[in-house]
Amino acid sequence: MANSDAPTVPAVSFSDLTTIRVGGTIGSLLNAKDRVGIIEAVEGADSAGVPVCVLGGGSNLLASDEHFAGLVVRDARRAIHVLDEAAPVESGDRTVHVGATAGTNWDDLIMYCLDMGLSGVEGLSGIPGTVGASVVQNISAYGQEAAQSVASAEVWDRQEKRTRTLAARDMAFGYRTSLLKASMYRAPGEPAGRFFPTPRYVVLSVTFALRHSAQGKVDSDQLARALGVGQGDEMPAVRIRQAVLGIRAGKGMLEDPARYSNPWMLGCREERGIRAASDPLAAIRPDDTRSLDSGTGEMLNRNSCGSFFTNPVLTAGQAARLPKDAPRFPAPGGPGGGSAPTMIKTSAAWLIDHAGFHKGFALPGSGAALSTAHTLALTNRGTATAAQVVELARTIRDGVRSTYGVELVPEPVLVGLSLD
Ligand SMILES: Cc1cc2nc3c(=O)[nH]c(=O)nc-3n(C[C@H](O)[C@H](O)[C@H](O)COP(=O)(O)OP(=O)(O)OC[C@H]3O[C@@H](n4cnc5c(N)ncnc54)[C@H](O)[C@@H]3O)c2cc1C
């Protein structure tokens, strides 16, 4: 008979481990402390036919409210090494290679690089998540993308059951995609059963090629305007980081640092990183109604997966059918990183807004809503279920489809869920 006095430890749920804070309980969670532990856990689950989800920061994943009868593995290693510190001085080449284990917090890596006087990733400051996942969807922001700095990744190949080193050129990087991400899908947004919800290639570590310079390049127009400089100008990389964090805070695009006091998230990020994420949020002015609830002063938009839909990449014919004022950008490479020169990227945020779903939009009685600061982010206002987030996403996807004939594809990995 169970001892009723025994303390009950609540089961861990995806809502504890993801930034949108929804999702059901998990069969088992392993925080693997070494490389062998990760490989053995993934290989053991694959051989036994147990569903396995390798989880980083949970910032690009939306899990169902149902129980996940499988294994969730997190890489608990957080190690960063400069691999060739002496080389730039000896050869005059300013490239410095930095290696980081997959479980390293992405923004902690950026802070480390800036401390070492290395530039190349400062524009990606404040993107939540881990080093391992950064190469899965080729994170990008403010004119930079991971692909520009990645030299190689060491992976566990679940199909060939061996470790491999993938050079950047082998990783088929494209807009928010890579060989790794593609291995989970048969078509954009359509999971392929075998490996999903984690790629065939489990990232163990990534090596980045950075520039030994305290100067960074201002790669986006929005960033240039915020800094009062020209696009393409060089300036201290730390100032670029600060500007990026400020813009992100105003758009609700920083993760909530309070999540690291959740017992399941303790130790997942360096303390100073948590403080660095808190400062730009603390600087939000009390009259900023986009970011703060005017009644309670509470931070709005704190639970999300970031952008919920990727920007559609269209053929010239599809793009021609959009209204004249719809944004259009050249997208060389297309969605799969191919060489189709005629693809055109449009703005998912524009389509959503012009289809009638404005910032703050919510379905009646739902705890899920569009962010009040960013049309592309679906947020959990605190009480949302995964089913409510999906209902909102489906409504928006269908509305954009019927207004513009464009199919929006979700960016987060949907576990046990579908918009169909
Ligand atoms: C507020 C906010 C803002 C954001 N802004 C941006 C942005 O500007 N640009 C951008 O590109 N993204 C953005 N994102 C999305 C997200 O931060 C990135 O996709 C990030 O790389 C996800 O990292 P993660 O560790 O949290 O991945 P998770 O959500 O844990 O996992 C996502 C996928 O990666 C897989 N994965 C995780 N670790 C590994 C590994 N070691 N090996 C193989 N597969 C792995 C998982 O299995 C899953 O399929 C934002 C998210 C939020 C919440």
The ligand as an SDF file (V2000), in Angstrom:
LIG
                    3D

 53 58  0  0  0  0  0  0  0  0999 V2000
   11.3190   34.2840  -27.5280 C   0  0  0  0  0  0  0  0  0  0  0  0
   11.9150   33.4790  -28.6760 C   0  0  0  0  0  0  0  0  0  0  0  0
   12.6020   34.1190  -29.6820 C   0  0  0  0  0  0  0  0  0  0  0  0
   13.1600   33.3860  -30.7360 C   0  0  0  0  0  0  0  0  0  0  0  0
   13.8390   34.0510  -31.7170 N   0  0  0  0  0  0  0  0  0  0  0  0
   14.4100   33.3510  -32.7390 C   0  0  0  0  0  0  0  0  0  0  0  0
   15.1430   34.0260  -33.7690 C   0  0  0  0  0  0  0  0  0  0  0  0
   15.2920   35.2500  -33.7510 O   0  0  0  0  0  0  0  0  0  0  0  0
   15.7030   33.2880  -34.7470 N   0  0  0  0  0  0  0  0  0  0  0  0
   15.5840   31.9290  -34.7880 C   0  0  0  0  0  0  0  0  0  0  0  0
   16.1280   31.3120  -35.7210 O   0  0  0  0  0  0  0  0  0  0  0  0
   14.8900   31.2540  -33.8330 N   0  0  0  0  0  0  0  0  0  0  0  0
   14.3040   31.9290  -32.8260 C   0  0  0  0  0  0  0  0  0  0  0  0
   13.5990   31.2710  -31.8490 N   0  0  0  0  0  0  0  0  0  0  0  0
   13.4370   29.8110  -31.9420 C   0  0  0  0  0  0  0  0  0  0  0  0
   14.4450   29.0170  -31.0710 C   0  0  0  0  0  0  0  0  0  0  0  0
   15.0650   29.8470  -30.1320 O   0  0  0  0  0  0  0  0  0  0  0  0
   15.5070   28.3310  -31.9180 C   0  0  0  0  0  0  0  0  0  0  0  0
   14.9090   27.4710  -32.8680 O   0  0  0  0  0  0  0  0  0  0  0  0
   16.4830   27.5170  -31.0790 C   0  0  0  0  0  0  0  0  0  0  0  0
   17.5820   27.1320  -31.8730 O   0  0  0  0  0  0  0  0  0  0  0  0
   15.8520   26.2860  -30.4450 C   0  0  0  0  0  0  0  0  0  0  0  0
   16.7890   25.7600  -29.5510 O   0  0  0  0  0  0  0  0  0  0  0  0
   16.3690   24.7690  -28.4020 P   0  0  0  0  0  0  0  0  0  0  0  0
   17.6190   24.2470  -27.7970 O   0  0  0  0  0  0  0  0  0  0  0  0
   15.4390   25.4360  -27.4730 O   0  0  0  0  0  0  0  0  0  0  0  0
   15.6400   23.6200  -29.2430 O   0  0  0  0  0  0  0  0  0  0  0  0
   14.4250   22.7000  -28.7610 P   0  0  0  0  0  0  0  0  0  0  0  0
   13.1760   23.4970  -28.7960 O   0  0  0  0  0  0  0  0  0  0  0  0
   14.7690   22.0240  -27.4930 O   0  0  0  0  0  0  0  0  0  0  0  0
   14.3870   21.6330  -29.9260 O   0  0  0  0  0  0  0  0  0  0  0  0
   14.0110   21.9970  -31.2420 C   0  0  0  0  0  0  0  0  0  0  0  0
   14.3610   20.8460  -32.1980 C   0  0  0  0  0  0  0  0  0  0  0  0
   15.7720   20.6720  -32.1990 O   0  0  0  0  0  0  0  0  0  0  0  0
   16.0820   19.3300  -31.8300 C   0  0  0  0  0  0  0  0  0  0  0  0
   17.3010   19.3160  -31.0520 N   0  0  0  0  0  0  0  0  0  0  0  0
   17.5610   19.9410  -29.8810 C   0  0  0  0  0  0  0  0  0  0  0  0
   18.8220   19.6530  -29.4850 N   0  0  0  0  0  0  0  0  0  0  0  0
   19.3410   18.8190  -30.4110 C   0  0  0  0  0  0  0  0  0  0  0  0
   20.5860   18.1540  -30.5620 C   0  0  0  0  0  0  0  0  0  0  0  0
   21.5640   18.2640  -29.6760 N   0  0  0  0  0  0  0  0  0  0  0  0
   20.7710   17.3730  -31.6420 N   0  0  0  0  0  0  0  0  0  0  0  0
   19.7830   17.2210  -32.5680 C   0  0  0  0  0  0  0  0  0  0  0  0
   18.5880   17.8010  -32.4740 N   0  0  0  0  0  0  0  0  0  0  0  0
   18.3700   18.6000  -31.4030 C   0  0  0  0  0  0  0  0  0  0  0  0
   14.8970   18.8390  -31.0410 C   0  0  0  0  0  0  0  0  0  0  0  0
   14.8300   17.4290  -31.0520 O   0  0  0  0  0  0  0  0  0  0  0  0
   13.7680   19.4940  -31.7880 C   0  0  0  0  0  0  0  0  0  0  0  0
   13.4940   18.7660  -32.9570 O   0  0  0  0  0  0  0  0  0  0  0  0
   13.0160   31.9810  -30.7790 C   0  0  0  0  0  0  0  0  0  0  0  0
   12.3260   31.3290  -29.7470 C   0  0  0  0  0  0  0  0  0  0  0  0
   11.7810   32.0770  -28.7040 C   0  0  0  0  0  0  0  0  0  0  0  0
   11.0580   31.3600  -27.5830 C   0  0  0  0  0  0  0  0  0  0  0  0
  1  2  1  0
  2  3  1  0
  2 52  2  0
  3  4  2  0
  4  5  1  0
  4 50  1  0
  5  6  2  0
  6  7  1  0
  6 13  1  0
  7  8  2  0
  7  9  1  0
  9 10  1  0
 10 11  2  0
 10 12  1  0
 12 13  2  0
 13 14  1  0
 14 15  1  0
 14 50  1  0
 15 16  1  0
 16 17  1  0
 16 18  1  0
 18 19  1  0
 18 20  1  0
 20 21  1  0
 20 22  1  0
 22 23  1  0
 23 24  1  0
 24 25  2  0
 24 26  1  0
 24 27  1  0
 27 28  1  0
 28 29  2  0
 28 30  1  0
 28 31  1  0
 31 32  1  0
 32 33  1  0
 33 34  1  0
 33 48  1  0
 34 35  1  0
 35 36  1  0
 35 46  1  0
 36 37  1  0
 36 45  1  0
 37 38  2  0
 38 39  1  0
 39 40  1  0
 39 45  2  0
 40 41  1  0
 40 42  2  0
 42 43  1  0
 43 44  2  0
 44 45  1  0
 46 47  1  0
 46 48  1  0
 48 49  1  0
 50 51  2  0
 51 52  1  0
 52 53  1  0
M  END
$$$$
